[in-house]
């Protein structure tokens, strides 16, 4: 069996913080929420929106749903185009995809994720691009990982790795009984990845390539 590498999108494949932060600000403005620190919004990027609004900000389910609706209004119109490349990531993908199965497993809605990667001409690197459902029935990273593995028809977990920048990626990997590689170029910190006990941590795309060569 080939090695299987599942990539997170936000903070791992692309720097999407501009569009996401603007989406948060638009949503907060629409609901009249002002009790936030703009410098901390970056910490909300990665986990499912509902988790952030309910568990981090204390929103009710109803208020969370409204804020998510406004966030998506902005993101669909403008935010999905507000992103930049990370240095070396496309070169790393070109190498990794040669002898391995490579897919995306993101908590971002799947249709939106495909559009973003197509716009950046990155969709061709992947055997499959999997994400959340629009109704959030599938949004937690563990559920997305399971969905992607099913689509890829992967039964053995021994050679599967989740690559991401946040605790949700590492914890999702553990729940799915696969290994994890934390990356520090995204929105989490090295401490966050260490606390979650990522199996490996890399600081740049070159280190990721070198690690994958060793894993093989």
C-alpha positions in Angstrom: 0.0 0.0 0.0 1.2 3.5 -0.8 1.7 6.1 1.9 -1.4 8.3 2.3 -1.0 12.0 3.3 -4.0 14.1 4.2 -3.5 17.9 4.2 -5.4 20.5 6.1 -6.2 23.6 3.9 -6.3 26.8 6.1 -2.8 27.5 7.5 -1.2 24.4 5.9 -1.8 24.5 2.1 -2.6 28.2 1.8 -2.4 31.3 4.0 -6.2 32.1 4.1 -6.2 34.4 7.1 -7.1 37.6 5.3 -10.3 36.2 3.9 -11.2 34.4 7.1 -10.5 37.4 9.4 -12.6 39.6 7.1 -15.4 37.1 7.3 -15.3 37.1 11.1 -15.4 40.9 11.1 -18.3 41.0 8.7 -20.2 38.5 10.8 -19.5 40.3 14.1 -20.6 43.6 12.6 -23.9 42.1 11.3 -24.8 40.7 14.7 -23.5 43.7 16.6 -20.8 41.8 18.5 -17.9 44.0 19.6 -16.3 42.1 22.5 -13.3 40.8 20.5 -9.6 41.5 20.0 -8.7 41.6 16.3 -5.2 40.2 17.2 -6.8 37.1 18.6 -9.1 36.3 15.7 -6.2 34.4 14.0 -6.5 31.9 16.8 -10.0 31.0 15.6 -8.8 29.8 12.2 -8.8 26.0 11.7 -11.5 24.5 14.0 -15.1 24.3 12.9 -16.8 27.7 13.1 -19.6 26.4 15.4 -17.0 25.2 17.9 -15.4 28.6 17.9 -18.6 30.6 18.3 -20.2 28.4 20.9 -17.2 27.0 22.9 -14.7 29.9 22.6 -17.0 33.0 22.4 -20.0 31.7 24.3 -22.6 32.2 21.6 -25.9 30.5 21.7 -26.6 27.9 19.0 -29.0 30.4 17.3 -26.5 33.3 17.4 -23.7 31.0 16.2 -25.9 29.9 13.2 -26.6 33.5 12.3 -22.9 34.5 12.5 -21.9 31.5 10.4 -24.5 32.5 7.8 -23.0 36.0 7.6 -19.5 34.7 7.6 -20.3 32.5 4.6 -22.0 35.4 2.8 -18.8 37.3 2.9 -16.5 34.4 2.2 -18.4 33.1 -0.8 -18.4 36.6 -2.4 -14.9 37.8 -1.5 -13.1 35.9 1.2 -12.3 32.7 -0.8 -10.1 34.8 -3.1 -8.2 36.5 -0.3 -5.3 34.0 0.3 -1.7 33.6 -0.6 0.8 30.8 -1.1 3.2 29.5 1.5 6.8 29.3 0.4 7.7 25.9 -1.0 4.4 24.1 -0.4 3.6 23.6 -4.1 7.1 22.2 -4.7 6.6 19.8 -1.7 3.3 18.7 -3.1 4.8 18.0 -6.5 7.3 15.7 -4.9 5.0 14.0 -2.4 2.3 13.1 -5.0 4.8 11.2 -7.2 4.7 8.0 -5.2 2.0 8.6 -2.6 -1.8 9.1 -2.3 -2.4 12.8 -1.4 -5.7 14.3 -0.4 -7.2 17.3 1.4 -9.1 16.9 4.7 -10.5 20.2 5.8 -13.2 21.5 8.1 -13.9 24.2 5.4 -17.0 23.3 3.2 -16.0 20.9 0.5 -17.4 22.8 -2.5 -15.7 26.0 -1.3 -12.4 24.2 -0.8 -12.4 22.8 -4.3 -13.1 26.3 -5.7 -10.2 27.8 -3.7 -7.7 25.2 -4.8 -8.9 25.3 -8.4 -8.5 29.1 -8.4 -4.9 28.7 -7.2 -4.4 25.8 -9.7 -3.6 23.5 -6.8 -6.4 21.0 -7.2 -4.4 18.8 -9.6 -2.0 17.8 -6.8 -4.7 15.8 -5.0 -6.4 12.4 -5.5 -9.4 13.7 -3.6 -10.4 17.0 -1.9 -12.7 16.4 1.1 -14.3 18.9 3.4 -17.3 19.7 5.6 -20.9 19.7 4.5 -22.7 23.0 4.2 -25.1 22.0 7.0 -22.2 21.2 9.4 -23.3 17.5 9.8 -19.7 16.7 8.8 -17.4 19.4 10.1 -15.2 18.0 12.9 -11.8 16.9 11.6 -12.2 13.3 12.7 -15.4 13.0 10.7 -13.8 14.6 7.7 -10.8 12.2 7.9 -13.1 9.2 8.1 -15.1 10.5 5.0 -11.9 11.1 3.0 -10.5 7.6 3.8 -13.8 6.0 2.8 -13.7 7.9 -0.5 -10.1 6.8 -1.1 -11.1 3.2 -0.2 -8.3 3.1 2.5 -8.8 0.3 5.0 -5.4 0.1 6.7 -4.5 3.1 8.9 -0.8 2.1 9.3 0.5 4.3 6.5 -1.9 7.3 6.8 -0.7 10.7 8.1 -2.7 13.9 8.8 -0.7 17.1 8.1 -2.0 20.3 9.7 -1.3 23.4 11.8 -3.9 23.2 14.6 -4.9 21.1 17.6 -8.0 20.0 15.7 -5.8 18.4 13.0 -3.7 16.5 15.6 -6.7 15.5 17.7 -8.7 14.4 14.7 -5.8 12.2 13.6 -5.7 10.5 17.0 -9.4 9.9 16.9 -9.0 8.3 13.5 -6.0 6.2 14.7 -3.6 7.7 12.2 -0.3 9.5 12.7 0.1 13.3 12.5 2.6 15.9 11.3 2.2 19.3 12.7 3.4 22.3 10.7 4.4 25.6 12.4 4.0 27.9 9.4 0.2 28.2 10.0 -2.0 29.6 12.7 -1.1 27.3 15.6 2.1 27.4 17.7 4.8 24.8 18.3 3.6 24.6 21.9 0.0 23.8 20.7 1.3 21.0 18.5 3.6 19.7 21.3 0.7 19.8 23.8 -1.4 17.8 21.4 1.4 15.3 21.0 1.8 15.5 17.2 3.9 12.6 16.0 6.2 14.9 14.1 6.6 18.7 13.8 8.2 20.6 10.9 8.9 24.3 10.4 8.9 24.6 6.7 8.0 22.7 3.4 11.7 21.6 3.0 11.6 19.9 6.4 8.3 18.3 5.4 9.8 16.8 2.3 12.8 15.5 4.2 10.6 13.9 6.8 8.4 12.2 4.2 11.6 10.8 2.5 12.6 9.3 5.9 9.1 7.9 6.6 9.1 6.0 3.3 
